[in-house]
Structure formats: C-alpha cells, structure tokens
Amino acid sequence: MVEQRPSEGLGTGGGTAVRPRPDRTARRVLRRRLAPLYAAAFLQNLALWVPIEKLFMTDIGFDAAGVGVMAAVYSLVVPVFEVPSGLLADRWSRRGVLVLACLAAVVSVTIGGLSRNVAMYMVSAFFLGVFFAMQSGTFESIVYDTVLEETGSSDDFERVIGRVRVMESTALVVGALAGGALAELLSLRDTYFLTVPPLVGAAAALCLVREPRLHKAEEAEPVRRQIAATYRVLLQRGRLRPVIALTVTAALLMQGMLEFGPLWLVALATPALWYGPHWAGLTSALGLGGLLGSHRWLKRRWPVAALAAAMVGCCAVLATSTTIALVITVQVLLTLAVVAVSIPVMHRLHDSVPSAVRAGVASGVGTLTWLTFMPFALVVGFVSNRGGVDEAGWLFMAIAVVSGILMIVVLPAAAAPPAAPVPVTVPAEGAEPTFPADRFLPEDHPEWPGHWATPPAVWVSPDLEPGSATALAEVRTAILEMPAELRRVIVLRDVQGRPPAEVAGALGISAADEQQRLHQARGLVRARLERYAEGLEER
C-alpha cells in the first residue's frame, strides 16, 4: 500500500520533503569527527625520506632505467592488491585497511633504510605498493561517507577533501625541508628511519576514527555479487568513462612529476641542498591545488581551456629548458593544476557510486591508473636513460594534451547528472509496508480510496520543526537504518534533490518502482519521527 502521496513529503501538512542540509551544528560535529583523519593525513605524509630518495638510490647503484624499473615494481604491486583491499574496506573496515596501510609503509621505510643494493630496495618498493593499494580510494571513501552521514549531502566533500590535501601538502612540505636538512646533518639512512615514528602516530590516529555506517547494511551481500557490482560500475558505458579517463591521465602527470621530477635536478647536477626546496614546492602544490579545486571556475569552459593550455605549456618547458629555476617552477605549476582538476573529478566519481562498493570502485580506478603508469614509468625511464630526461618531457606533453581534451569535455559538465550507479538487487515488491494496513481506507472507498483512515497527528514539538537539529538527526538515523534499495532512492531524491526520471535511470528501475520506493523510504522516515513524537508526549 502507498503510505503517502508525492506531494505530502515527510511532514503532516503537505509541502516538500525534509531535505537535510549542513548547518553549524552538523559542521561542528563533522569537524570533530574528521579531526583524527586530518591528523592521520598529516602524519602519514611526513615522509622525511622522499626528498632525498633519488639521491639515496643513486648511491646504492640505481641509474635512470633502474628508477623506472623500481617505479614499475610498485605500480605492478598496486593493481594486484588494490581492488581486493577496496573490497576488504567495504566489507570489513575502511579504518582497519588504512591502519594496515600505515603498517605496510613502516615496513617499506625500514627496509628502504636498510637497503645496500638495488634488489633489497625493490623489496621496499613492494611494500610501498601495498601501502598505495590499501590507501587508494579508501581514504577518500571514508571522508565522503562521513560528510554525507553528518550533513545529509555531499556538497561539502570538495571543501573537506581540499582540507585533507592541505594537511597532506603541509606535512610533505615540512618533511621535504626537514628531510633535506637531516640528510645534511645526519645521513641518508637515518633520514629514512626517522620517518617511522610519524607513521606509527598516523596508525594510532586512525584507531580513533569513528567509521561511517552508510555501507554497513549491505555487508551481508555475497562476495561474488559485490565483486560483480564493483566491476559493473567500472565497465559500464556512459558519462562515467571520460571521468575515469581524466582521473587516470591526471594521475599519470601528477605521479610522473612526483616520481621523475627530481631526475631533472640530477641531470642538471643540482646540489643536494636544493632537493628539499624542490620537493617542498611540489608538495605545497598539492595543498594549493586542493584549495583551488573546490572553486566553481573549474566548471567554466574558458578557464578550463586556459588551464589545459597551461599544462601543455609546462610540459613543453620541461622538454626544452635547462634552467633549473624555470624547470622547478613549471613542475610546481603542473602539479598544482593537476591536483586542482582532480578534486571536482573525484567528487563526481564518488557521487556516481553507491556506498556499498565505493571503496572498491575507487580502488578499481586507482588500479587502472597504476596499470597505465607501469608502462609509462618504464618508457620514461628508458627514454631518460638513452636520450636524457628532457626527451621524456615530450612524453609528459602528450599526456597533458590528452588530459586537456578530457578536461574540456568533463569539467564544464561537472554539475551534470553522474553516471548510473549499481542497479539495486532487491525488488521493491518484496518490501514490507511501513504502516499497518488498517491505518488506511480500503481501495473501494467511495471518496478517498487508499488514503489515511485517521490523519496523522500534528507534531507541535519545536524539536520536530523542519531544519531543527533533532529532526535532522532522526531523519539521518532513519535513512541509515532503512534497506539499501530504499536508502539509495531517498538520498538521490530528497538529499541530493535529483528529479524522478534521472533517479529511475540512474538506478536502472522503472518510474513506478522509483515512486514506490521513494514512498516506502519517506514512510520509514515519517514512522521514526512519529515514534519520536509519541515518546515526547508520554514524558
């Protein structure tokens, strides 16, 4: 039985449905909840060894080709572990997977500092790949779901993930400057070992994270079905494909700069003291790019086109210039632009995916990135070894051209409806009625068939006024506890405000099923508010 008409919403007197929006209380609670994640993001990126890594690798026998092979090693490890770790995060604990990632980083840094030859350092690269695999997609997923759970909307995601990027960037800048100085004062090996305590601190901070519950209701789904659902999202046709393609090409440019950017300094015989400021510039671009990425100008065609042209121009400078100051400048600008682009693209990707498979899908996109980066790293290493690192600049320019075209296609349309998420697997017909049948008039009633037999009581408590913190808390709890197939509809319709036809198409269901599930979900919310109101009257 249909519990309410579409115009009735969640209230008692008609009007629109309650639409949770971020308020001061929700954002204050959100900040407190995110504090351990911000701390973990800072501590796990306080990588003192990173700015002097290439110098250390050169000391133990690496050449440019060997650097490419090493990068290919961990970019091969990541695809092997990434999707399984994403599925583990969805089914077990995203917080737990992030803690395991920190432990893998501890092992990697320890082995790296102990390395005396290329082979042993390759083992360190293996565990670094495990770290990347476990973290990729999982950190962003827990941030996204926390924002959605606390505010009822994903609108704050870009702002929050921008802050995460600032924390990461700040840590990397501090690590770069401190790492370069420590390498001068102590030794390259000691610099590696001093990175371990912050990683342990990051693991401790993650243990304090209160994990979101949005994906918990679907954990009982069979593993095989969840894997199929994850890959169905990744492989489906539609608007998600160019989003994934832009994610991959942008990641190639960013990872390429972080991995091979210092080779320009090596080629120009730059003193070791400059490696710290160079790395600080690259890592500060991560934070500035995170802040720029939340601005709306990235959704306008002409600014996007200008940014794409600037990225291509930066790569052209890398291929032609031998001036160290200019090379460092364009590397920083290129990294900043790529990070700025990645923020709205990441938001759109997460908007397109149900929470139950969010970490798995995000990890799958990361897997595709690493599978692409592996041959790219080998080619860059080979070209740099044979013709010089400036020749590799033309490879970066080719990737920048492709990224620029995708930016012009994707970013101006970033506000458009995202690609369809996983079709629901539980039929709406199997759902139980929200209210007892005797609360409605029979279908053969001469005047009001199927309507309320006795209209619901008017709620007079100020706690249940639309927009109040108590009402929003009850609504959020009701949405979290309802079956997944109903939660998807009400989140898309009443939280994200999408039209009925779009929601039906996104979920792969008929318009009638979409309406029935929305009524069922709204009824569950109203039933919870009604029980709360009755409890107030009894006090």
VEXDREN-2710 file (C-alpha; in Angstrom, 1 decimal):
% VEXDREN-2710
k/r/px/py/pz
1/MET/0.0/0.0/0.0
2/VAL/1.2/3.5/-0.8
3/GLU/1.6/5.3/2.5
4/GLN/1.6/8.9/1.2
5/ARG/1.2/10.9/-1.9
6/PRO/4.3/12.5/-3.6
7/SER/3.2/16.0/-2.5
8/GLU/2.9/15.0/1.1
9/GLY/6.7/14.8/1.7
10/LEU/7.7/13.9/5.3
11/GLY/5.6/16.4/7.2
12/THR/2.0/16.4/8.2
13/GLY/0.7/19.4/6.3
14/GLY/2.0/18.9/2.7
15/GLY/4.8/20.8/1.1
16/THR/8.2/19.4/0.1
17/ALA/10.1/16.6/1.8
18/VAL/12.6/17.4/4.5
19/ARG/15.9/17.9/2.9
20/PRO/18.8/17.7/5.3
21/ARG/21.4/20.5/4.8
22/PRO/24.6/21.3/6.5
23/ASP/24.1/23.6/9.5
24/ARG/26.5/25.0/12.1
25/THR/25.9/22.1/14.5
26/ALA/26.4/19.5/11.8
27/ARG/29.6/21.1/10.6
28/ARG/30.9/21.4/14.1
29/VAL/30.2/17.7/14.7
30/LEU/31.7/16.9/11.3
31/ARG/34.9/18.8/12.1
32/ARG/35.3/16.8/15.4
33/ARG/34.7/13.5/13.5
34/LEU/37.2/14.4/10.9
35/ALA/39.9/15.5/13.3
36/PRO/41.6/12.1/13.6
37/LEU/41.5/11.7/9.8
38/TYR/43.2/15.1/9.4
39/ALA/45.9/14.1/11.9
40/ALA/46.4/10.8/10.1
41/ALA/46.7/12.5/6.8
42/PHE/49.4/14.8/8.2
43/LEU/51.4/12.2/10.0
44/GLN/51.5/9.6/7.2
45/ASN/52.7/12.2/4.8
46/LEU/55.5/13.4/7.0
47/ALA/57.9/11.5/4.7
48/LEU/61.4/12.6/5.5
49/TRP/62.9/10.2/3.1
50/VAL/61.1/11.2/0.0
51/PRO/63.1/14.4/-1.0
52/ILE/66.4/12.5/-0.8
53/GLU/65.2/9.2/-2.2
54/LYS/66.6/9.5/-5.7
55/LEU/70.0/10.6/-4.2
56/PHE/70.0/7.6/-1.9
57/MET/69.0/5.3/-4.8
58/THR/71.9/6.6/-6.9
59/ASP/74.3/5.9/-4.0
60/ILE/73.3/2.2/-3.8
61/GLY/73.5/1.6/-7.6
62/PHE/70.4/2.9/-9.4
63/ASP/70.5/4.6/-12.8
64/ALA/67.6/6.3/-14.6
65/ALA/66.5/3.0/-16.1
66/GLY/66.6/1.4/-12.7
67/VAL/64.4/4.1/-11.3
68/GLY/61.9/3.3/-14.0
69/VAL/62.0/-0.4/-13.1
70/MET/61.6/0.4/-9.4
71/ALA/58.5/2.6/-10.2
72/ALA/57.2/-0.2/-12.3
73/VAL/57.6/-2.7/-9.4
74/TYR/55.3/-0.8/-7.1
75/SER/52.9/0.2/-9.9
76/LEU/52.6/-3.6/-10.6
77/VAL/52.1/-4.4/-7.0
78/VAL/49.3/-1.9/-6.6
79/PRO/46.8/-3.4/-9.1
80/VAL/47.3/-6.8/-7.5
81/PHE/46.3/-5.6/-4.1
82/GLU/44.1/-2.5/-4.8
83/VAL/40.7/-3.9/-5.7
84/PRO/40.9/-6.7/-3.1
85/SER/41.9/-4.1/-0.4
86/GLY/39.0/-1.9/-1.6
87/LEU/36.5/-4.8/-1.3
88/LEU/38.0/-5.6/2.2
89/ALA/37.4/-2.0/3.2
90/ASP/33.8/-2.1/2.0
91/ARG/33.1/-5.5/3.7
92/TRP/35.2/-5.3/6.8
93/SER/36.5/-1.9/7.9
94/ARG/37.9/1.1/5.9
95/ARG/39.6/2.3/9.1
96/GLY/41.2/-1.1/9.6
97/VAL/42.5/-1.1/6.0
98/LEU/44.0/2.3/6.5
99/VAL/45.8/1.2/9.6
100/LEU/47.2/-1.8/7.7
101/ALA/48.4/0.6/5.0
102/CYS/50.3/2.6/7.6
103/LEU/52.0/-0.6/8.9
104/ALA/52.9/-1.5/5.3
105/ALA/54.5/2.0/5.0
106/VAL/56.5/1.3/8.2
107/VAL/57.9/-1.9/6.7
108/SER/58.7/-0.2/3.4
109/VAL/60.6/2.7/5.0
110/THR/62.5/0.3/7.3
111/ILE/63.6/-2.0/4.5
112/GLY/64.5/1.0/2.4
113/GLY/66.7/2.5/5.1
114/LEU/68.5/-0.9/5.5
115/SER/69.0/-1.4/1.7
116/ARG/72.5/-1.8/0.4
117/ASN/71.7/-2.7/-3.2
118/VAL/69.1/-2.5/-5.9
119/ALA/67.5/-5.8/-5.1
120/MET/66.8/-5.1/-1.5
121/TYR/65.4/-1.7/-2.3
122/MET/63.0/-3.4/-4.7
123/VAL/61.5/-5.2/-1.7
124/SER/61.0/-1.9/-0.1
125/ALA/59.2/-0.8/-3.3
126/PHE/56.9/-3.8/-3.0
127/PHE/55.6/-2.8/0.4
128/LEU/55.3/0.8/-0.7
129/GLY/53.0/-0.6/-3.4
130/VAL/50.9/-2.3/-0.7
131/PHE/50.6/1.0/1.1
132/PHE/49.4/2.8/-2.0
133/ALA/47.0/-0.1/-2.8
134/MET/45.4/-0.1/0.6
135/GLN/45.1/3.7/0.9
136/SER/44.0/4.4/-2.7
137/GLY/40.3/5.1/-2.7
138/THR/39.7/4.1/0.9
139/PHE/40.7/7.4/2.5
140/GLU/38.5/9.4/0.1
141/SER/35.6/7.0/0.6
142/ILE/35.6/7.3/4.4
143/VAL/35.8/11.1/4.1
144/TYR/32.9/11.1/1.5
145/ASP/30.7/8.9/3.6
146/THR/31.4/10.8/6.8
147/VAL/30.4/14.1/5.1
148/LEU/27.3/12.5/3.7
149/GLU/26.4/10.9/7.1
150/GLU/26.8/14.0/9.1
151/THR/25.4/16.7/6.8
152/GLY/22.9/14.7/4.6
153/SER/24.6/15.9/1.5
154/SER/27.9/15.5/-0.4
155/ASP/28.1/19.3/-1.1
156/ASP/30.9/19.8/1.5
157/PHE/33.0/17.0/0.1
158/GLU/35.2/19.2/-2.2
159/ARG/35.8/21.6/0.7
160/VAL/36.7/18.8/3.1
161/ILE/38.9/16.9/0.7
162/GLY/40.6/20.2/-0.1
163/ARG/41.5/20.5/3.6
164/VAL/42.8/16.9/3.6
165/ARG/45.0/17.8/0.6
166/VAL/46.2/20.9/2.6
167/MET/47.1/18.7/5.6
168/GLU/48.9/16.2/3.3
169/SER/50.7/19.1/1.5
170/THR/51.8/20.8/4.7
171/ALA/53.2/17.5/6.0
172/LEU/55.1/16.9/2.8
173/VAL/56.5/20.4/2.8
174/VAL/57.6/20.0/6.4
175/GLY/59.0/16.6/5.6
176/ALA/60.8/17.9/2.5
177/LEU/62.5/20.7/4.3
178/ALA/63.3/18.7/7.4
179/GLY/64.4/15.7/5.3
180/GLY/66.9/17.7/3.2
181/ALA/68.3/19.3/6.4
182/LEU/68.5/16.0/8.3
183/ALA/70.3/14.4/5.3
184/GLU/72.9/17.0/5.5
185/LEU/73.3/16.8/9.3
186/LEU/73.0/13.0/9.8
187/SER/72.9/10.6/6.9
188/LEU/70.5/9.5/4.1
189/ARG/69.8/6.2/6.0
190/ASP/69.0/7.9/9.3
191/THR/66.5/10.1/7.4
192/TYR/64.6/7.0/6.3
193/PHE/64.4/5.6/9.9
194/LEU/63.2/8.9/11.3
195/THR/60.0/8.6/9.2
196/VAL/58.8/5.5/11.2
197/PRO/57.5/7.4/14.3
198/PRO/55.1/9.6/12.4
199/LEU/53.7/6.6/10.6
200/VAL/53.0/4.8/13.9
201/GLY/51.3/8.0/15.1
202/ALA/49.2/8.0/11.9
203/ALA/48.0/4.5/12.7
204/ALA/47.2/5.5/16.3
205/ALA/45.1/8.5/15.0
206/LEU/43.2/6.2/12.6
207/CYS/42.2/4.0/15.5
208/LEU/40.3/7.0/16.9
209/VAL/38.2/7.4/13.7
210/ARG/34.5/6.7/14.1
211/GLU/33.8/4.8/10.9
212/PRO/30.7/5.8/8.8
213/ARG/27.8/3.3/8.7
214/LEU/26.4/4.0/5.2
215/HIS/27.9/0.9/3.7
216/LYS/27.2/-1.4/6.6
217/ALA/23.7/-2.5/5.7
218/GLU/25.0/-4.2/2.5
219/GLU/28.0/-6.1/4.0
220/ALA/26.0/-9.3/4.0
221/GLU/25.9/-9.3/0.2
222/PRO/27.8/-12.3/-1.2
223/VAL/31.4/-11.6/-2.1
224/ARG/30.9/-12.7/-5.7
225/ARG/27.9/-10.4/-6.2
226/GLN/29.8/-7.5/-4.7
227/ILE/32.8/-8.0/-6.9
228/ALA/30.5/-8.2/-9.9
229/ALA/28.7/-5.0/-8.9
230/THR/32.1/-3.2/-8.5
231/TYR/33.3/-4.2/-11.9
232/ARG/29.9/-3.4/-13.4
233/VAL/30.3/0.2/-12.3
234/LEU/33.8/0.4/-13.6
235/LEU/33.0/-1.1/-17.0
236/GLN/29.6/0.5/-17.7
237/ARG/29.2/2.9/-20.6
238/GLY/28.1/6.4/-20.2
239/ARG/29.3/9.7/-18.7
240/LEU/31.5/7.9/-16.1
241/ARG/34.0/6.8/-18.7
242/PRO/35.5/10.2/-19.5
243/VAL/35.6/10.9/-15.8
244/ILE/37.6/7.8/-15.2
245/ALA/39.8/8.6/-18.2
246/LEU/40.6/12.1/-16.9
247/THR/41.3/10.6/-13.5
248/VAL/43.8/8.3/-15.0
249/THR/45.6/10.8/-17.2
250/ALA/45.7/13.4/-14.5
251/ALA/47.2/10.9/-12.1
252/LEU/49.9/10.0/-14.6
253/LEU/51.0/13.6/-14.8
254/MET/51.0/14.0/-11.0
255/GLN/52.6/10.7/-10.2
256/GLY/55.1/11.2/-13.0
257/MET/56.1/14.6/-11.6
258/LEU/56.5/13.2/-8.1
259/GLU/58.4/10.2/-9.3
260/PHE/60.6/11.6/-12.1
261/GLY/60.6/15.3/-11.3
262/PRO/63.8/15.0/-9.3
263/LEU/65.6/13.4/-12.2
264/TRP/65.7/16.9/-13.8
265/LEU/67.7/18.0/-10.8
266/VAL/70.0/15.0/-11.1
267/ALA/70.6/15.7/-14.8
268/LEU/71.4/19.4/-14.0
269/ALA/73.9/18.4/-11.2
270/THR/71.9/20.3/-8.6
271/PRO/73.4/20.4/-5.1
272/ALA/71.7/18.2/-2.5
273/LEU/70.5/21.3/-0.6
274/TRP/68.1/22.2/-3.4
275/TYR/66.3/18.8/-3.3
276/GLY/64.4/19.8/-0.2
277/PRO/63.0/23.2/-1.5
278/HIS/62.2/21.5/-4.9
279/TRP/60.2/18.8/-3.1
280/ALA/58.6/21.4/-0.9
281/GLY/57.4/23.3/-3.9
282/LEU/55.9/20.1/-5.5
283/THR/54.2/19.1/-2.3
284/SER/52.9/22.6/-1.5
285/ALA/51.3/22.5/-4.9
286/LEU/49.2/19.5/-3.6
287/GLY/47.6/21.7/-0.9
288/LEU/47.1/24.8/-3.1
289/GLY/45.7/22.6/-5.8
290/GLY/43.3/21.1/-3.3
291/LEU/42.1/24.6/-2.3
292/LEU/41.7/25.7/-5.9
293/GLY/39.9/22.6/-6.9
294/SER/36.8/23.5/-4.8
295/HIS/36.2/26.7/-6.7
296/ARG/33.4/26.9/-9.3
297/TRP/35.6/28.4/-12.0
298/LEU/36.8/24.9/-12.8
299/LYS/33.3/24.2/-14.2
300/ARG/33.5/27.0/-16.8
301/ARG/34.7/26.2/-20.3
302/TRP/37.2/29.1/-20.9
303/PRO/39.1/28.9/-17.7
304/VAL/39.3/25.1/-18.1
305/ALA/40.6/25.6/-21.6
306/ALA/43.2/28.1/-20.4
307/LEU/44.3/25.7/-17.6
308/ALA/44.6/22.8/-20.1
309/ALA/46.8/25.0/-22.4
310/ALA/49.0/26.0/-19.4
311/MET/49.5/22.3/-18.5
312/VAL/50.7/21.6/-22.1
313/GLY/53.0/24.6/-22.0
314/CYS/54.6/23.5/-18.7
315/CYS/55.4/20.1/-20.3
316/ALA/56.9/21.9/-23.3
317/VAL/59.2/23.8/-21.0
318/LEU/60.3/20.6/-19.4
319/ALA/61.2/19.2/-22.8
320/THR/63.3/22.2/-23.9
321/SER/64.6/24.2/-20.9
322/THR/67.9/23.6/-19.0
323/THR/67.4/26.4/-16.5
324/ILE/66.9/24.9/-13.1
325/ALA/64.7/27.7/-11.7
326/LEU/62.3/27.5/-14.6
327/VAL/62.2/23.7/-14.6
328/ILE/61.3/23.7/-10.9
329/THR/58.6/26.4/-11.4
330/VAL/56.8/24.6/-14.2
331/GLN/56.9/21.3/-12.3
332/VAL/55.2/23.0/-9.4
333/LEU/52.6/24.7/-11.6
334/LEU/51.9/21.5/-13.5
335/THR/51.4/19.6/-10.2
336/LEU/49.1/22.4/-8.8
337/ALA/46.9/22.3/-11.9
338/VAL/46.6/18.6/-12.0
339/VAL/45.6/18.4/-8.3
340/ALA/43.0/21.2/-8.8
341/VAL/41.5/19.3/-11.7
342/SER/41.3/16.0/-9.6
343/ILE/39.1/17.5/-6.9
344/PRO/35.8/18.1/-8.9
345/VAL/36.5/14.9/-10.9
346/MET/36.9/12.9/-7.6
347/HIS/33.6/14.4/-6.3
348/ARG/31.8/13.4/-9.5
349/LEU/33.2/9.9/-9.3
350/HIS/32.1/9.3/-5.7
351/ASP/28.6/10.8/-6.4
352/SER/28.2/8.2/-9.1
353/VAL/28.9/5.2/-6.8
354/PRO/26.8/3.6/-4.0
355/SER/28.5/3.5/-0.6
356/ALA/28.4/-0.3/-0.5
357/VAL/31.0/-0.5/-3.3
358/ARG/32.5/3.0/-3.1
359/ALA/36.0/2.0/-1.8
360/GLY/36.1/-0.9/-4.3
361/VAL/35.2/1.2/-7.3
362/ALA/37.6/4.0/-6.3
363/SER/40.3/1.4/-5.8
364/GLY/39.5/-0.1/-9.2
365/VAL/40.0/3.3/-10.8
366/GLY/43.3/3.5/-8.9
367/THR/44.2/0.1/-10.3
368/LEU/43.6/1.3/-13.8
369/THR/45.8/4.3/-13.1
370/TRP/48.7/2.1/-11.9
371/LEU/48.3/-0.3/-14.7
372/THR/48.7/2.6/-17.1
373/PHE/51.6/4.1/-15.0
374/MET/53.6/0.9/-15.1
375/PRO/54.4/1.0/-18.9
376/PHE/54.6/4.8/-18.7
377/ALA/57.3/4.6/-16.0
378/LEU/59.3/2.1/-18.0
379/VAL/59.2/4.2/-21.1
380/VAL/60.1/7.4/-19.2
381/GLY/63.0/5.6/-17.5
382/PHE/64.2/4.1/-20.8
383/VAL/64.0/7.4/-22.7
384/SER/65.6/9.3/-19.9
385/ASN/68.5/6.8/-19.8
386/ARG/69.0/6.9/-23.6
387/GLY/68.3/10.4/-24.6
388/GLY/68.2/12.5/-21.4
389/VAL/65.4/13.5/-19.1
390/ASP/64.4/16.4/-21.4
391/GLU/63.4/13.9/-24.0
392/ALA/61.0/12.4/-21.5
393/GLY/59.4/15.8/-21.3
394/TRP/57.7/15.2/-24.6
395/LEU/56.0/12.1/-23.2
396/PHE/54.6/14.2/-20.4
397/MET/53.4/16.7/-23.0
398/ALA/51.5/14.0/-24.9
399/ILE/49.7/13.0/-21.7
400/ALA/49.0/16.7/-21.0
401/VAL/47.3/17.1/-24.4
402/VAL/45.0/14.1/-23.8
403/SER/44.2/15.4/-20.3
404/GLY/43.4/18.9/-21.7
405/ILE/40.9/17.5/-24.2
406/LEU/39.2/15.4/-21.4
407/MET/39.2/18.5/-19.1
408/ILE/37.3/20.5/-21.7
409/VAL/34.8/17.6/-22.1
410/VAL/34.3/16.7/-18.5
411/LEU/34.8/19.7/-16.2
412/PRO/32.3/22.2/-17.7
413/ALA/29.7/19.4/-17.3
414/ALA/30.7/18.6/-13.7
415/ALA/27.3/19.7/-12.5
416/ALA/25.5/17.3/-14.8
417/PRO/23.9/14.1/-13.5
418/PRO/26.6/11.4/-12.9
419/ALA/26.7/8.0/-14.5
420/ALA/24.4/5.3/-13.2
421/PRO/25.5/3.5/-10.0
422/VAL/25.0/-0.2/-9.4
423/PRO/21.4/-1.3/-10.1
424/VAL/19.6/-2.4/-7.0
425/THR/19.3/-6.1/-6.5
426/VAL/16.4/-6.3/-4.0
427/PRO/13.0/-5.9/-5.7
428/ALA/10.7/-3.2/-4.3
429/GLU/7.8/-5.6/-4.3
430/GLY/9.5/-7.6/-1.5
431/ALA/9.5/-4.7/0.9
432/GLU/7.2/-4.8/3.9
433/PRO/4.5/-2.0/4.4
434/THR/5.7/0.8/6.5
435/PHE/2.4/1.4/8.3
436/PRO/-0.3/-1.2/9.2
437/ALA/-3.0/-1.6/6.6
438/ASP/-5.8/-0.6/9.0
439/ARG/-4.4/2.9/9.1
440/PHE/-5.7/3.4/5.5
441/LEU/-9.1/3.4/3.9
442/PRO/-9.9/0.4/1.7
443/GLU/-9.3/0.7/-2.1
444/ASP/-13.0/0.5/-2.7
445/HIS/-13.8/3.5/-0.5
446/PRO/-16.2/5.8/-2.5
447/GLU/-14.4/9.0/-1.7
448/TRP/-10.9/8.5/-0.5
449/PRO/-9.6/5.1/-1.6
450/GLY/-6.2/4.3/-0.1
451/HIS/-6.0/7.5/2.0
452/TRP/-5.4/7.8/5.7
453/ALA/-8.3/6.5/7.8
454/THR/-7.4/8.9/10.6
455/PRO/-5.0/11.7/9.6
456/PRO/-1.7/11.7/11.4
457/ALA/-1.5/13.9/14.5
458/VAL/0.1/17.3/14.1
459/TRP/3.5/17.5/15.7
460/VAL/3.8/20.5/17.9
461/SER/7.2/20.0/19.5
462/PRO/9.8/22.5/18.5
463/ASP/12.3/19.6/18.3
464/LEU/10.5/18.3/15.2
465/GLU/10.3/21.6/13.3
466/PRO/11.8/21.2/9.8
467/GLY/15.5/22.1/9.9
468/SER/15.9/21.5/13.7
469/ALA/19.0/19.6/14.8
470/THR/16.8/16.9/16.5
471/ALA/14.6/16.4/13.4
472/LEU/17.6/16.1/11.1
473/ALA/19.3/13.6/13.4
474/GLU/16.2/11.4/13.4
475/VAL/16.0/11.7/9.6
476/ARG/19.6/10.7/9.2
477/THR/19.2/7.8/11.5
478/ALA/16.1/6.6/9.7
479/ILE/17.9/6.8/6.3
480/LEU/20.9/4.9/7.6
481/GLU/18.8/2.1/9.1
482/MET/16.5/1.5/6.1
483/PRO/17.2/-1.1/3.4
484/ALA/19.8/-0.2/0.9
485/GLU/17.5/-0.1/-2.1
486/LEU/15.2/2.4/-0.3
487/ARG/18.1/4.4/1.0
488/ARG/19.5/4.9/-2.5
489/VAL/16.3/6.4/-3.8
490/ILE/15.6/8.8/-0.9
491/VAL/19.2/10.0/-0.9
492/LEU/19.1/10.7/-4.6
493/ARG/15.7/12.3/-4.4
494/ASP/15.4/14.1/-1.1
495/VAL/19.1/14.6/-0.1
496/GLN/20.7/15.3/-3.5
497/GLY/17.5/16.7/-5.0
498/ARG/17.6/14.9/-8.3
499/PRO/14.4/14.6/-10.5
500/PRO/12.4/11.3/-10.6
501/ALA/13.3/10.4/-14.2
502/GLU/17.0/10.8/-13.5
503/VAL/16.9/8.7/-10.4
504/ALA/15.0/5.9/-12.1
505/GLY/17.5/5.9/-14.9
506/ALA/20.5/6.0/-12.6
507/LEU/19.2/3.0/-10.6
508/GLY/18.0/1.0/-13.6
509/ILE/14.4/0.8/-12.4
510/SER/11.1/1.9/-13.7
511/ALA/9.4/5.2/-12.9
512/ALA/6.7/3.3/-10.9
513/ASP/9.3/1.4/-8.9
514/GLU/11.2/4.6/-8.2
515/GLN/8.0/6.2/-6.9
516/GLN/7.0/3.2/-4.8
517/ARG/10.5/3.0/-3.2
518/LEU/10.5/6.7/-2.5
519/HIS/7.2/6.5/-0.8
520/GLN/8.4/3.5/1.2
521/ALA/11.5/5.3/2.3
522/ARG/9.7/8.5/3.2
523/GLY/7.2/6.4/5.2
524/LEU/10.1/4.9/7.2
525/VAL/11.4/8.4/8.0
526/ARG/8.0/9.6/8.9
527/ALA/7.3/6.5/11.1
528/ARG/10.5/7.2/13.0
529/LEU/9.6/10.8/13.5
530/GLU/6.1/9.7/14.6
531/ARG/7.6/7.3/17.2
532/TYR/9.8/10.1/18.5
533/ALA/6.9/12.5/18.8
534/GLU/4.8/9.9/20.7
535/GLY/7.7/9.4/23.1
536/LEU/7.8/13.2/23.8
537/GLU/4.0/13.1/24.5
538/GLU/4.5/10.3/27.0
539/ARG/7.1/12.2/29.0
END
